[in-house]
Amino acid sequence: MKNLSEILKKPIVKVSSLNAVSVVVRILGGLFVAKAIAAYVGAAGLAVVENMRKFLTPVESFATLGMQNGIIKYVAENEKDEKKLYSVLSTVFLSIFGIVLLFTALLLVFSGYCSEWIFRNSDQYAWVFKVLAFSLPWYAGSLIFLAILNGFGDYKKVIRLNISGNIIGVILSIFLMWKFQTDGALLGLILFQAVYFIFTFYTIWQRFNGFPFLSFKYFDRTILKGLLSYSFMSLFSAILLPIVIISINNKLIDNFSFETAGQWSAMNRLSGFYMMFANTMLTVYFLPKLSVATDISETKQVFSSYYKSILPLFAIGLSVLYFLREFVVLFIFKEEFLPMTELFFWQLLGDFFKVGSLILGYQFFAKKLTKAFVITEVVSSVILLSSSIFLMAVYGAKGAVMGHAFTYFIYWIVLAVYFRKELI
């Protein structure tokens, strides 16, 4: 009992427990949204919605200059130095304010072109990109505020904000789908993230008693130069991966059908539900620790903690999910999506490899290893696209998830070799 008590007092257990509550709320919310999509949008509509969701990834990174990971690192390092902290925050806010205005204008001007590319030669959704343009400041603001709170290590506040924002976002998304079907689903994707702004703004305002750092006198070009290294890594990844995913999705549409692409998209959406747990733990708990780790032994401890706690739990969860796959598909979606059960094995295997490699991938950001990051991203993206196309030609739609598993198996091995000193 004494050992159990000591284990329960460990920070990682406390974070994992609270994070588990947040993930359960997000998963339940995701389930309700997925159920609404199945009811009001269907498999063909889901393929459209998923393409938009993938487009939002680079938009999110560009709107924030891809600085989230850099903000976490700089805030974590300078939390106790008020003057340096103000310089970090001022540089972040003033830089992002300018870039948000630029991208708002670009989205308004090129809304028709974006619609034609994302939705397969259809400009009927140009209005979606105009709505996105006007919601961009709130969208970007919420992401920056959350990154700052992550840097402070306020994991309780971050997780509680995630819970609150998710509940309201889900209610809003379902209402919009009920009223406007596919249009509502697309609108919900845009407004879902912007909802966080209300909560995050209030939390930051309370912490700083306003925004005293919003002044050009604190702006520091040296800090901006350092943050732009993180921007390059984040933006590079944010552009490359969605292009690959959209290309695979469109290949499924062209070679098979919108329904087949929708089933693959549904598999990705389901994957996103359980990947929340690992991604949130990495951002909230492990990245700040990797950022302040000063030597190999400290980094090794962080890696060891991850592989002993998070990865085994994830493996157990994936195993349970595989055996319950038919029930899960019918519960979340409907009978129309049952063919996607054939995709489960390779998707889950690939996600296990992906979670195993994620902690190593975050070391690129923690230590600002830009060149190595770019090389591994390019190679993994090329492998993902080429292997998926090749395997689809041989095994049909299942080839897309087989390519996913193959890619992250290779990726994990490559990163393990690269960071072998920190692992062994």
One Martini backbone bead per residue (centre of mass of N, CA, C, O) as a GRO file, in nm:
protein
  424
    1MET     BB    1   0.056   0.064  -0.018
    2LYS     BB    2   0.300   0.253  -0.007
    3ASN     BB    3   0.383   0.223  -0.303
    4LEU     BB    4   0.114   0.323  -0.420
    5SER     BB    5   0.123   0.603  -0.289
    6GLU     BB    6   0.387   0.694  -0.429
    7ILE     BB    7   0.293   0.664  -0.719
    8LEU     BB    8   0.040   0.863  -0.699
    9LYS     BB    9   0.243   1.120  -0.636
   10LYS     BB   10   0.339   1.133  -0.904
   11PRO     BB   11   0.332   1.358  -1.156
   12ILE     BB   12   0.267   1.169  -1.399
   13VAL     BB   13   0.011   1.050  -1.269
   14LYS     BB   14  -0.145   1.313  -1.235
   15VAL     BB   15  -0.138   1.397  -1.530
   16SER     BB   16  -0.258   1.138  -1.651
   17SER     BB   17  -0.528   1.151  -1.503
   18LEU     BB   18  -0.621   1.429  -1.603
   19ASN     BB   19  -0.574   1.368  -1.902
   20ALA     BB   20  -0.775   1.134  -1.916
   21VAL     BB   21  -1.023   1.308  -1.871
   22SER     BB   22  -0.980   1.489  -2.117
   23VAL     BB   23  -0.978   1.260  -2.328
   24VAL     BB   24  -1.258   1.149  -2.267
   25VAL     BB   25  -1.404   1.409  -2.342
   26ARG     BB   26  -1.293   1.422  -2.634
   27ILE     BB   27  -1.392   1.147  -2.724
   28LEU     BB   28  -1.690   1.189  -2.667
   29GLY     BB   29  -1.709   1.431  -2.848
   30GLY     BB   30  -1.608   1.283  -3.103
   31LEU     BB   31  -1.836   1.076  -3.107
   32PHE     BB   32  -2.068   1.274  -3.143
   33VAL     BB   33  -1.958   1.399  -3.404
   34ALA     BB   34  -1.937   1.135  -3.567
   35LYS     BB   35  -2.236   1.068  -3.542
   36ALA     BB   36  -2.330   1.326  -3.685
   37ILE     BB   37  -2.183   1.276  -3.950
   38ALA     BB   38  -2.321   1.007  -4.018
   39ALA     BB   39  -2.614   1.134  -4.016
   40TYR     BB   40  -2.560   1.428  -4.189
   41VAL     BB   41  -2.314   1.342  -4.407
   42GLY     BB   42  -2.139   1.094  -4.444
   43ALA     BB   43  -1.887   0.948  -4.622
   44ALA     BB   44  -1.858   1.160  -4.846
   45GLY     BB   45  -1.858   1.410  -4.654
   46LEU     BB   46  -1.610   1.323  -4.484
   47ALA     BB   47  -1.394   1.368  -4.702
   48VAL     BB   48  -1.437   1.674  -4.706
   49VAL     BB   49  -1.385   1.735  -4.404
   50GLU     BB   50  -1.095   1.611  -4.388
   51ASN     BB   51  -0.960   1.804  -4.587
   52MET     BB   52  -1.012   2.053  -4.410
   53ARG     BB   53  -0.862   1.955  -4.159
   54LYS     BB   54  -0.583   1.939  -4.305
   55PHE     BB   55  -0.572   2.241  -4.384
   56LEU     BB   56  -0.566   2.356  -4.084
   57THR     BB   57  -0.278   2.283  -4.004
   58PRO     BB   58  -0.116   2.499  -4.167
   59VAL     BB   59  -0.281   2.741  -4.073
   60GLU     BB   60  -0.209   2.718  -3.775
   61SER     BB   61   0.100   2.753  -3.819
   62PHE     BB   62   0.100   3.024  -3.976
   63ALA     BB   63  -0.065   3.196  -3.765
   64THR     BB   64   0.187   3.114  -3.544
   65LEU     BB   65   0.464   3.050  -3.689
   66GLY     BB   66   0.524   2.775  -3.543
   67MET     BB   67   0.583   2.856  -3.210
   68GLN     BB   68   0.485   2.671  -2.980
   69ASN     BB   69   0.745   2.512  -2.902
   70GLY     BB   70   0.916   2.766  -2.856
   71ILE     BB   71   0.743   2.890  -2.634
   72ILE     BB   72   0.768   2.665  -2.429
   73LYS     BB   73   1.075   2.683  -2.401
   74TYR     BB   74   1.112   2.992  -2.331
   75VAL     BB   75   0.920   3.000  -2.087
   76ALA     BB   76   1.057   2.774  -1.920
   77GLU     BB   77   1.343   2.925  -1.907
   78ASN     BB   78   1.199   3.238  -1.818
   79GLU     BB   79   0.992   3.244  -1.576
   80LYS     BB   80   1.197   3.398  -1.348
   81ASP     BB   81   1.242   3.624  -1.582
   82GLU     BB   82   1.063   3.891  -1.643
   83LYS     BB   83   1.210   4.048  -1.868
   84LYS     BB   84   1.253   3.805  -2.061
   85LEU     BB   85   0.958   3.718  -2.072
   86TYR     BB   86   0.848   3.981  -2.197
   87SER     BB   87   1.016   3.955  -2.455
   88VAL     BB   88   0.892   3.695  -2.553
   89LEU     BB   89   0.590   3.783  -2.559
   90SER     BB   90   0.617   4.035  -2.735
   91THR     BB   91   0.742   3.897  -2.982
   92VAL     BB   92   0.512   3.703  -3.034
   93PHE     BB   93   0.263   3.896  -3.061
   94LEU     BB   94   0.370   4.100  -3.276
   95SER     BB   95   0.435   3.893  -3.496
   96ILE     BB   96   0.153   3.750  -3.518
   97PHE     BB   97  -0.023   3.991  -3.584
   98GLY     BB   98   0.097   4.041  -3.867
   99ILE     BB   99   0.047   3.752  -3.993
  100VAL     BB  100  -0.261   3.743  -3.958
  101LEU     BB  101  -0.329   3.976  -4.147
  102LEU     BB  102  -0.207   3.849  -4.400
  103PHE     BB  103  -0.381   3.578  -4.401
  104THR     BB  104  -0.653   3.707  -4.415
  105ALA     BB  105  -0.612   3.833  -4.695
  106LEU     BB  106  -0.540   3.570  -4.853
  107LEU     BB  107  -0.805   3.415  -4.798
  108LEU     BB  108  -0.991   3.620  -4.936
  109VAL     BB  109  -0.855   3.615  -5.222
  110PHE     BB  110  -0.813   3.267  -5.226
  111SER     BB  111  -1.085   3.108  -5.174
  112GLY     BB  112  -1.144   2.972  -5.449
  113TYR     BB  113  -0.882   2.813  -5.484
  114CYS     BB  114  -0.899   2.649  -5.222
  115SER     BB  115  -1.163   2.505  -5.294
  116GLU     BB  116  -1.063   2.360  -5.553
  117TRP     BB  117  -0.832   2.195  -5.417
  118ILE     BB  118  -0.974   2.062  -5.163
  119PHE     BB  119  -1.270   1.998  -5.344
  120ARG     BB  120  -1.236   1.907  -5.631
  121ASN     BB  121  -1.319   2.149  -5.835
  122SER     BB  122  -1.470   2.331  -5.604
  123ASP     BB  123  -1.629   2.664  -5.529
  124GLN     BB  124  -1.868   2.632  -5.306
  125TYR     BB  125  -1.648   2.681  -5.042
  126ALA     BB  126  -1.537   2.978  -5.025
  127TRP     BB  127  -1.683   3.079  -4.764
  128VAL     BB  128  -1.512   2.920  -4.558
  129PHE     BB  129  -1.246   3.094  -4.599
  130LYS     BB  130  -1.375   3.360  -4.505
  131VAL     BB  131  -1.441   3.274  -4.220
  132LEU     BB  132  -1.152   3.195  -4.144
  133ALA     BB  133  -1.027   3.477  -4.173
  134PHE     BB  134  -1.202   3.610  -3.929
  135SER     BB  135  -1.109   3.374  -3.709
  136LEU     BB  136  -0.792   3.376  -3.688
  137PRO     BB  137  -0.720   3.551  -3.437
  138TRP     BB  138  -0.861   3.357  -3.231
  139TYR     BB  139  -0.722   3.100  -3.312
  140ALA     BB  140  -0.429   3.194  -3.255
  141GLY     BB  141  -0.461   3.296  -2.963
  142SER     BB  142  -0.530   3.023  -2.827
  143LEU     BB  143  -0.260   2.879  -2.900
  144ILE     BB  144  -0.066   3.075  -2.756
  145PHE     BB  145  -0.183   3.061  -2.470
  146LEU     BB  146  -0.137   2.755  -2.436
  147ALA     BB  147   0.173   2.762  -2.473
  148ILE     BB  148   0.231   2.936  -2.227
  149LEU     BB  149   0.107   2.747  -2.014
  150ASN     BB  150   0.293   2.511  -2.081
  151GLY     BB  151   0.560   2.659  -2.008
  152PHE     BB  152   0.466   2.688  -1.696
  153GLY     BB  153   0.324   2.404  -1.616
  154ASP     BB  154  -0.007   2.440  -1.634
  155TYR     BB  155  -0.166   2.158  -1.667
  156LYS     BB  156  -0.438   2.201  -1.527
  157LYS     BB  157  -0.533   2.444  -1.694
  158VAL     BB  158  -0.504   2.323  -1.973
  159ILE     BB  159  -0.695   2.080  -1.931
  160ARG     BB  160  -0.945   2.245  -1.843
  161LEU     BB  161  -0.963   2.407  -2.104
  162ASN     BB  162  -1.003   2.166  -2.289
  163ILE     BB  163  -1.268   2.072  -2.165
  164SER     BB  164  -1.438   2.328  -2.202
  165GLY     BB  165  -1.394   2.372  -2.508
  166ASN     BB  166  -1.503   2.095  -2.600
  167ILE     BB  167  -1.792   2.107  -2.506
  168ILE     BB  168  -1.872   2.362  -2.667
  169GLY     BB  169  -1.770   2.268  -2.949
  170VAL     BB  170  -1.955   2.022  -2.979
  171ILE     BB  171  -2.226   2.160  -2.957
  172LEU     BB  172  -2.179   2.346  -3.198
  173SER     BB  173  -2.123   2.131  -3.419
  174ILE     BB  174  -2.390   1.972  -3.398
  175PHE     BB  175  -2.578   2.207  -3.454
  176LEU     BB  176  -2.465   2.275  -3.739
  177MET     BB  177  -2.522   1.995  -3.866
  178TRP     BB  178  -2.826   1.991  -3.814
  179LYS     BB  179  -2.877   2.256  -3.990
  180PHE     BB  180  -2.620   2.218  -4.242
  181GLN     BB  181  -2.446   1.979  -4.247
  182THR     BB  182  -2.168   2.008  -4.422
  183ASP     BB  183  -2.148   2.309  -4.366
  184GLY     BB  184  -2.152   2.275  -4.055
  185ALA     BB  185  -1.897   2.101  -4.031
  186LEU     BB  186  -1.702   2.314  -4.146
  187LEU     BB  187  -1.772   2.540  -3.945
  188GLY     BB  188  -1.700   2.380  -3.685
  189LEU     BB  189  -1.395   2.354  -3.737
  190ILE     BB  190  -1.336   2.660  -3.712
  191LEU     BB  191  -1.489   2.733  -3.431
  192PHE     BB  192  -1.379   2.530  -3.226
  193GLN     BB  193  -1.099   2.671  -3.165
  194ALA     BB  194  -1.203   2.968  -3.108
  195VAL     BB  195  -1.341   2.908  -2.832
  196TYR     BB  196  -1.080   2.909  -2.655
  197PHE     BB  197  -1.023   3.214  -2.634
  198ILE     BB  198  -1.200   3.292  -2.396
  199PHE     BB  199  -1.046   3.117  -2.182
  200THR     BB  200  -0.743   3.195  -2.234
  201PHE     BB  201  -0.763   3.499  -2.200
  202TYR     BB  202  -0.853   3.501  -1.903
  203THR     BB  203  -0.608   3.346  -1.787
  204ILE     BB  204  -0.382   3.545  -1.877
  205TRP     BB  205  -0.498   3.799  -1.749
  206GLN     BB  206  -0.473   3.696  -1.457
  207ARG     BB  207  -0.164   3.637  -1.444
  208PHE     BB  208  -0.084   3.956  -1.556
  209ASN     BB  209  -0.283   4.180  -1.518
  210GLY     BB  210  -0.293   4.162  -1.814
  211PHE     BB  211  -0.064   4.320  -2.081
  212PRO     BB  212   0.246   4.444  -2.009
  213PHE     BB  213   0.419   4.323  -2.269
  214LEU     BB  214   0.263   4.516  -2.480
  215SER     BB  215   0.565   4.624  -2.617
  216PHE     BB  216   0.830   4.745  -2.807
  217LYS     BB  217   1.047   4.749  -2.572
  218TYR     BB  218   1.049   4.415  -2.563
  219PHE     BB  219   1.145   4.372  -2.831
  220ASP     BB  220   1.336   4.080  -2.976
  221ARG     BB  221   1.534   3.972  -3.233
  222THR     BB  222   1.680   3.731  -3.107
  223ILE     BB  223   1.427   3.576  -3.026
  224LEU     BB  224   1.302   3.563  -3.307
  225LYS     BB  225   1.528   3.397  -3.435
  226GLY     BB  226   1.487   3.150  -3.248
  227LEU     BB  227   1.180   3.101  -3.315
  228LEU     BB  228   1.219   3.057  -3.630
  229SER     BB  229   1.331   2.772  -3.607
  230TYR     BB  230   1.058   2.653  -3.517
  231SER     BB  231   0.894   2.753  -3.752
  232PHE     BB  232   1.027   2.592  -3.973
  233MET     BB  233   0.958   2.312  -3.865
  234SER     BB  234   0.648   2.342  -3.840
  235LEU     BB  235   0.586   2.442  -4.131
  236PHE     BB  236   0.706   2.210  -4.284
  237SER     BB  237   0.519   1.993  -4.161
  238ALA     BB  238   0.241   2.141  -4.215
  239ILE     BB  239   0.273   2.113  -4.528
  240LEU     BB  240   0.360   1.821  -4.599
  241LEU     BB  241   0.154   1.621  -4.465
  242PRO     BB  242  -0.120   1.726  -4.581
  243ILE     BB  243  -0.043   1.679  -4.875
  244VAL     BB  244  -0.018   1.374  -4.848
  245ILE     BB  245  -0.304   1.314  -4.736
  246ILE     BB  246  -0.464   1.447  -4.966
  247SER     BB  247  -0.340   1.270  -5.188
  248ILE     BB  248  -0.445   1.001  -5.081
  249ASN     BB  249  -0.743   1.075  -5.076
  250ASN     BB  250  -0.761   1.143  -5.385
  251LYS     BB  251  -0.673   0.861  -5.478
  252LEU     BB  252  -0.919   0.715  -5.361
  253ILE     BB  253  -1.127   0.870  -5.524
  254ASP     BB  254  -1.017   0.809  -5.814
  255ASN     BB  255  -0.985   0.477  -5.777
  256PHE     BB  256  -1.267   0.455  -5.623
  257SER     BB  257  -1.419   0.651  -5.375
  258PHE     BB  258  -1.574   0.850  -5.152
  259GLU     BB  259  -1.640   0.619  -4.954
  260THR     BB  260  -1.354   0.508  -4.921
  261ALA     BB  261  -1.230   0.774  -4.823
  262GLY     BB  262  -1.424   0.797  -4.580
  263GLN     BB  263  -1.322   0.542  -4.431
  264TRP     BB  264  -1.031   0.637  -4.402
  265SER     BB  265  -1.108   0.898  -4.253
  266ALA     BB  266  -1.244   0.754  -4.014
  267MET     BB  267  -0.986   0.615  -3.920
  268ASN     BB  268  -0.835   0.880  -3.863
  269ARG     BB  269  -1.036   0.991  -3.659
  270LEU     BB  270  -1.010   0.761  -3.457
  271SER     BB  271  -0.708   0.796  -3.417
  272GLY     BB  272  -0.731   1.087  -3.300
  273PHE     BB  273  -0.857   1.015  -3.031
  274TYR     BB  274  -0.613   0.836  -2.903
  275MET     BB  275  -0.376   1.044  -2.974
  276MET     BB  276  -0.438   1.259  -2.762
  277PHE     BB  277  -0.294   1.142  -2.520
  278ALA     BB  278  -0.001   1.154  -2.624
  279ASN     BB  279   0.007   1.451  -2.726
  280THR     BB  280  -0.066   1.590  -2.458
  281MET     BB  281   0.163   1.474  -2.284
  282LEU     BB  282   0.393   1.591  -2.451
  283THR     BB  283   0.318   1.895  -2.435
  284VAL     BB  284   0.262   1.925  -2.119
  285TYR     BB  285   0.513   1.736  -1.997
  286PHE     BB  286   0.772   1.655  -2.185
  287LEU     BB  287   0.873   1.910  -2.337
  288PRO     BB  288   0.957   2.088  -2.095
  289LYS     BB  289   1.167   1.874  -1.992
  290LEU     BB  290   1.343   1.864  -2.249
  291SER     BB  291   1.411   2.174  -2.256
  292VAL     BB  292   1.563   2.163  -1.951
  293ALA     BB  293   1.758   1.962  -2.032
  294THR     BB  294   2.126   1.947  -1.985
  295ASP     BB  295   2.158   1.630  -2.028
  296ILE     BB  296   2.161   1.298  -2.103
  297SER     BB  297   2.046   1.188  -1.833
  298GLU     BB  298   1.783   1.360  -1.834
  299THR     BB  299   1.677   1.265  -2.106
  300LYS     BB  300   1.671   0.962  -2.035
  301GLN     BB  301   1.452   0.992  -1.814
  302VAL     BB  302   1.226   1.090  -1.997
  303PHE     BB  303   1.220   0.850  -2.189
  304SER     BB  304   1.177   0.630  -1.975
  305SER     BB  305   0.907   0.736  -1.866
  306TYR     BB  306   0.753   0.703  -2.133
  307TYR     BB  307   0.812   0.390  -2.191
  308LYS     BB  308   0.689   0.296  -1.900
  309SER     BB  309   0.395   0.445  -1.926
  310ILE     BB  310   0.263   0.516  -2.210
  311LEU     BB  311   0.316   0.279  -2.413
  312PRO     BB  312   0.177   0.039  -2.261
  313LEU     BB  313  -0.106   0.169  -2.247
  314PHE     BB  314  -0.140   0.198  -2.552
  315ALA     BB  315  -0.117  -0.103  -2.628
  316ILE     BB  316  -0.364  -0.197  -2.470
  317GLY     BB  317  -0.573  -0.015  -2.607
  318LEU     BB  318  -0.531  -0.124  -2.899
  319SER     BB  319  -0.607  -0.419  -2.842
  320VAL     BB  320  -0.897  -0.367  -2.754
  321LEU     BB  321  -0.989  -0.218  -3.009
  322TYR     BB  322  -0.951  -0.448  -3.211
  323PHE     BB  323  -1.164  -0.652  -3.076
  324LEU     BB  324  -1.392  -0.395  -3.094
  325ARG     BB  325  -1.428  -0.277  -3.388
  326GLU     BB  326  -1.727  -0.328  -3.469
  327PHE     BB  327  -1.858  -0.187  -3.232
  328VAL     BB  328  -1.722   0.088  -3.274
  329VAL     BB  329  -1.829   0.152  -3.556
  330LEU     BB  330  -2.135   0.132  -3.483
  331PHE     BB  331  -2.126   0.341  -3.249
  332ILE     BB  332  -1.998   0.587  -3.406
  333PHE     BB  333  -2.139   0.521  -3.662
  334LYS     BB  334  -2.224   0.287  -3.915
  335GLU     BB  335  -2.282   0.036  -4.138
  336GLU     BB  336  -2.142   0.186  -4.379
  337PHE     BB  337  -1.843   0.157  -4.210
  338LEU     BB  338  -1.754  -0.152  -4.184
  339PRO     BB  339  -1.513  -0.179  -4.396
  340MET     BB  340  -1.298  -0.038  -4.193
  341THR     BB  341  -1.209  -0.296  -4.028
  342GLU     BB  342  -0.975  -0.370  -4.238
  343LEU     BB  343  -0.785  -0.118  -4.125
  344PHE     BB  344  -0.699  -0.158  -3.826
  345PHE     BB  345  -0.434  -0.314  -3.795
  346TRP     BB  346  -0.242  -0.112  -3.951
  347GLN     BB  347  -0.319   0.144  -3.799
  348LEU     BB  348  -0.246   0.052  -3.508
  349LEU     BB  349   0.045  -0.024  -3.567
  350GLY     BB  350   0.131   0.256  -3.667
  351ASP     BB  351   0.054   0.407  -3.401
  352PHE     BB  352   0.256   0.265  -3.224
  353PHE     BB  353   0.507   0.361  -3.375
  354LYS     BB  354   0.442   0.662  -3.348
  355VAL     BB  355   0.447   0.681  -3.035
  356GLY     BB  356   0.739   0.576  -3.009
  357SER     BB  357   0.857   0.835  -3.184
  358LEU     BB  358   0.756   1.108  -3.063
  359ILE     BB  359   0.963   1.168  -2.834
  360LEU     BB  360   1.200   1.192  -3.036
  361GLY     BB  361   1.081   1.420  -3.214
  362TYR     BB  362   1.074   1.636  -2.975
  363GLN     BB  363   1.387   1.674  -2.963
  364PHE     BB  364   1.412   1.867  -3.198
  365PHE     BB  365   1.270   2.103  -3.044
  366ALA     BB  366   1.421   2.110  -2.770
  367LYS     BB  367   1.721   2.134  -2.948
  368LYS     BB  368   1.712   2.257  -3.234
  369LEU     BB  369   1.712   2.023  -3.490
  370THR     BB  370   1.662   2.118  -3.797
  371LYS     BB  371   1.808   1.943  -4.010
  372ALA     BB  372   1.718   1.663  -3.907
  373PHE     BB  373   1.416   1.715  -3.928
  374VAL     BB  374   1.390   1.769  -4.233
  375ILE     BB  375   1.501   1.502  -4.334
  376THR     BB  376   1.295   1.310  -4.189
  377GLU     BB  377   1.038   1.437  -4.311
  378VAL     BB  378   1.095   1.390  -4.608
  379VAL     BB  379   1.140   1.086  -4.601
  380SER     BB  380   0.868   1.002  -4.463
  381SER     BB  381   0.680   1.131  -4.679
  382VAL     BB  382   0.781   0.972  -4.920
  383ILE     BB  383   0.720   0.694  -4.803
  384LEU     BB  384   0.417   0.731  -4.753
  385LEU     BB  385   0.327   0.795  -5.043
  386SER     BB  386   0.465   0.563  -5.205
  387SER     BB  387   0.364   0.318  -5.035
  388SER     BB  388   0.060   0.375  -5.060
  389ILE     BB  389   0.037   0.366  -5.368
  390PHE     BB  390   0.159   0.086  -5.409
  391LEU     BB  391  -0.034  -0.074  -5.207
  392MET     BB  392  -0.302   0.008  -5.344
  393ALA     BB  393  -0.242  -0.144  -5.614
  394VAL     BB  394  -0.244  -0.428  -5.455
  395TYR     BB  395  -0.468  -0.387  -5.183
  396GLY     BB  396  -0.596  -0.126  -5.193
  397ALA     BB  397  -0.711   0.063  -4.937
  398LYS     BB  398  -0.523  -0.088  -4.733
  399GLY     BB  399  -0.251   0.041  -4.835
  400ALA     BB  400  -0.265   0.309  -4.673
  401VAL     BB  401  -0.218   0.170  -4.384
  402MET     BB  402   0.038   0.016  -4.458
  403GLY     BB  403   0.207   0.268  -4.514
  404HIS     BB  404   0.184   0.382  -4.228
  405ALA     BB  405   0.330   0.148  -4.080
  406PHE     BB  406   0.594   0.146  -4.240
  407THR     BB  407   0.685   0.438  -4.188
  408TYR     BB  408   0.689   0.432  -3.862
  409PHE     BB  409   0.893   0.206  -3.840
  410ILE     BB  410   1.128   0.352  -3.978
  411TYR     BB  411   1.123   0.613  -3.809
  412TRP     BB  412   1.188   0.485  -3.534
  413ILE     BB  413   1.460   0.365  -3.609
  414VAL     BB  414   1.603   0.624  -3.696
  415LEU     BB  415   1.569   0.777  -3.421
  416ALA     BB  416   1.706   0.564  -3.241
  417VAL     BB  417   1.982   0.595  -3.376
  418TYR     BB  418   2.019   0.905  -3.342
  419PHE     BB  419   1.934   0.873  -3.007
  420ARG     BB  420   2.114   0.647  -2.864
  421LYS     BB  421   2.251   0.802  -2.622
  422GLU     BB  422   1.965   0.866  -2.477
  423LEU     BB  423   1.874   0.548  -2.457
  424ILE     BB  424   2.153   0.383  -2.347
   0.00000   0.00000   0.00000
